Amino acid sequence: MIEDINKRVMHLLDVYGYTKSQFALELGISLSILTHINSGRNKPGLDMIQRILTHFKDLNPDWLLIGTGDLKREKQKNIDISAELEQLKLVSIELSSLQESIHQVLNYHKILYDEVSYLHTLSQNLSSMGQKQEQLTRKIESIENSIVSKLK
């Protein structure tokens, strides 16, 4: 582990194969700034750190700033989730179809419930009309009996 940030900055020249002039030119800094960092006279400023991290995208900021971890960042893993996405798509289609079937069954259930309810109402009306018919038939019989008794 390289303890001093100045040494870590200068180590980058070796790792990436730059001369001091090339490195300064790539970062857009003056060669004198790099010379002062190399001699230990100055430490790299925030602007220079930002330029380094922007230029070297694979550089681990923890290594550069505090000297911990590896020099380069861990590469992100490319995870293939295409099979799971395809399964999710198929399950989603199946779920949608099931929801449509449930919706249809509920609609049929409501229609049947309404019909049964209507049949119940008709049954009550029919029963009521049957009772009324019996009353009227008894009344007719009573009137007929009254007439027959008056004619005797």
RATACOR-V655799 format. One record per backbone hydrogen bond with DSSP energy under -0.5 kcal/mol. CO is the residue of the C=O (numbers start at 1). NH is the residue of the N-H. If there is no record, write none. Layout:
# RATACOR-V655799
((CO:NH) (CO:NH))
This chain:
# RATACOR-V655799
((1:3) (4:8) (5:9) (6:10) (7:11) (8:12) (9:12) (9:13) (10:13) (10:14) (11:15) (12:16) (13:17) (13:18) (19:23) (20:24) (21:25) (22:26) (23:27) (24:28) (24:29) (30:33) (30:34) (31:35) (32:36) (33:37) (34:38) (35:39) (36:40) (36:41) (36:42) (37:40) (45:49) (46:50) (47:51) (48:52) (49:53) (50:54) (51:55) (52:56) (55:57) (56:59) (58:73) (59:61) (60:64) (61:65) (62:66) (62:67) (62:68) (63:67) (71:60) (77:79) (78:80) (79:81) (81:85) (82:86) (83:87) (84:88) (85:89) (86:90) (87:91) (88:92) (89:93) (90:94) (91:95) (92:96) (93:97) (94:98) (95:99) (96:100) (97:101) (98:102) (99:103) (100:104) (101:105) (102:106) (103:107) (104:108) (105:109) (106:110) (107:111) (108:112) (109:113) (110:114) (111:115) (112:116) (113:117) (114:118) (115:119) (116:120) (117:121) (118:122) (119:123) (120:124) (121:125) (122:126) (123:127) (124:128) (125:129) (126:130) (127:131) (128:132) (129:133) (130:134) (131:135) (132:136) (133:137) (134:138) (135:139) (136:140) (137:141) (138:142) (139:143) (140:144) (141:145) (142:146) (143:147) (144:148) (145:149) (146:150) (147:151) (148:152))
